[in-house]
Amino acid sequence: MTSSAMVVAAGACAVLAGSLAILAGDGAFPTSDRLRTTLMNRGYSSDGTLEFIAQTESESSNPERLAQAVQVYRTLLYRDPANPYRWCDLAEAWQLTGNMEQARAAFARATALAPAIPPVQARAGNFYFVTGDADAAIASYRVVLSLVHDYDWIVFLNLKRLGLSPRETTTRALPADRETASNYLRFVFSSGSVGDADLVWSWICGSKLADDSTAALFVDYLLSKSAAPHAAEIWANYVGSRRGDFLKPNLVYNGDFSQTLAPCRLDWRIQTMDGVEARIESPGAATRNLHIQFNGRANVDYHHVSQVVCLSPGRYRFRARIRSDGLTTNSGVQFHVADPTGRLQWSTDAILGSHPWMWIEEELSVPPSQFQTIEIVRRPSEKFDSKIEGSIWIDNVSIERAARPHRQVTAKVGR
């Protein structure tokens, strides 16, 4: 046997010896053989039957029946002293009898036997939570969170009930795990404030756990809380080198379609539709654009390319570079800006026919709103020849604050 194997074996023997020592405990309970003989004489022979009896007895509030449950669990443990689940059963039975010291010792044995088994650590954590031992509860819950995510929400709730603030939870209880971080951010959305969510997001970024999906989740939350400018700043800071001219001064993110689309409402959302194909193309090594192609088989109501923009009230300048080829019918392609209810605030003239690459530029006035959505649309035609065919290419979409007009001052000549 190798030296490392001998160390492991010695450790296992120590745990087993400790288990048997706890079971030997005092003389208040009958020995394993005596209890087993008694139960077998009553017709209770298998471990499954004994476990059923113990569970039934432990559900009673009668002290004698609870004591019987403890005895049955001890019998089961004599047969299998290295079973951490049996130790949890015994600990909870002792807890119900009010014997907290024995319960604590049994849970300590269970977690020593199963340092990486989530249900065991969760049961121990719940005991420490109920008894107000915050440090021990946090230690067990942290192990659970690092292993599985089935218990995340109840763990987060118990940590909050222990009095931990979001700052304490992130620094003391959360492992550096992306899914745990995302789930805790969701939990704070439902139970905390925008300030709490900001704090958790800062911890996520500082721990290098942020990704596009979690950032998009936070942006959605901020938009729902009427914090659109803050959402835009969060997204701009998160994307870093990908931001391009976003907010500097362009209020449209990824207006040149140079970045891979992110699952965020502050990036372009391209949905599929029968009769239309929309895709981002790379005609050159350093250029990308959006190509929308209509197949001429339907009178489509198209609004399947969009992005949320955060425009405070005022005047803005819209610009886009476009090319079209054979766009038919009397209803062409337009850019719309709408409020969160879908109410149209502004639109460009329809683009029809064929055009080489050219700039379109217009000014728009934006009334107060939580945020807006810029859409590329084609409304259905009411004419007989209504099935649209043709293509449009779009690039360099931007919305910027309009420059304030210079006031003309007329000098007055004094007498």
Stockholm file with secondary structure:
# STOCKHOLM 1.0

chainA/1-415         MTSSAMVVAAGACAVLAGSLAILAGDGAFPTSDRLRTTLMNRGYSSDGTLEFIAQTESESSNPERLAQAVQVYRTLLYRDPANPYRWCDLAEAWQLTGNMEQARAAFARATALAPAIPPVQARAGNFYFVTGDADAAIASYRVVLSLVHDYDWIVFLNLKRLGLSPRETTTRALPADRETASNYLRFVFSSGSVGDADLVWSWICGSKLADDSTAALFVDYLLSKSAAPHAAEIWANYVGSRRGDFLKPNLVYNGDFSQTLAPCRLDWRIQTMDGVEARIESPGAATRNLHIQFNGRANVDYHHVSQVVCLSPGRYRFRARIRSDGLTTNSGVQFHVADPTGRLQWSTDAILGSHPWMWIEEELSVPPSQFQTIEIVRRPSEKFDSKIEGSIWIDNVSIERAARPHRQVTAKVGR
#=GR chainA/1-415 SS CCHHHHHHHHHHHHHHHHHHHHHHCCSSSCCHHHHHHHHHHTTCCSHHHHHHHHHHHHTCCCHHHHHHHHHHHHHHHHHCTTCHHHHHHHHHHHHHHTCHHHHHHHHHHHHHHCTTCHHHHHHHHHHHHHTTCHHHHHHHHHHHHHHCSTTHHHHHHHHHHTTCCHHHIIIIICCSCHHHHHHHHHHHHHHSCHHHHHHHHHHHHHTTCCCHHHHHHHHHHHHHTTCHHHHHHHHHHHHGGGGTTBTTTBSSTTTTCCSCCCSSTTSCEECCBTTEEEEEEEEETTEEEEEEEEESSCCCCEEEEEEEECCCSEEEEEEEEEEEEEECSSCCBEEEEECTTCCEEEECCCBCEEEEEEEEEEEEEECSCSCEEEEEEECCCCSSSCCCEEEEEEEEEEEEECCCCCCCCCCCCCC
#=GC SS_cons         CCHHHHHHHHHHHHHHHHHHHHHHCCSSSCCHHHHHHHHHHTTCCSHHHHHHHHHHHHTCCCHHHHHHHHHHHHHHHHHCTTCHHHHHHHHHHHHHHTCHHHHHHHHHHHHHHCTTCHHHHHHHHHHHHHTTCHHHHHHHHHHHHHHCSTTHHHHHHHHHHTTCCHHHIIIIICCSCHHHHHHHHHHHHHHSCHHHHHHHHHHHHHTTCCCHHHHHHHHHHHHHTTCHHHHHHHHHHHHGGGGTTBTTTBSSTTTTCCSCCCSSTTSCEECCBTTEEEEEEEEETTEEEEEEEEESSCCCCEEEEEEEECCCSEEEEEEEEEEEEEECSSCCBEEEEECTTCCEEEECCCBCEEEEEEEEEEEEEECSCSCEEEEEEECCCCSSSCCCEEEEEEEEEEEEECCCCCCCCCCCCCC
//
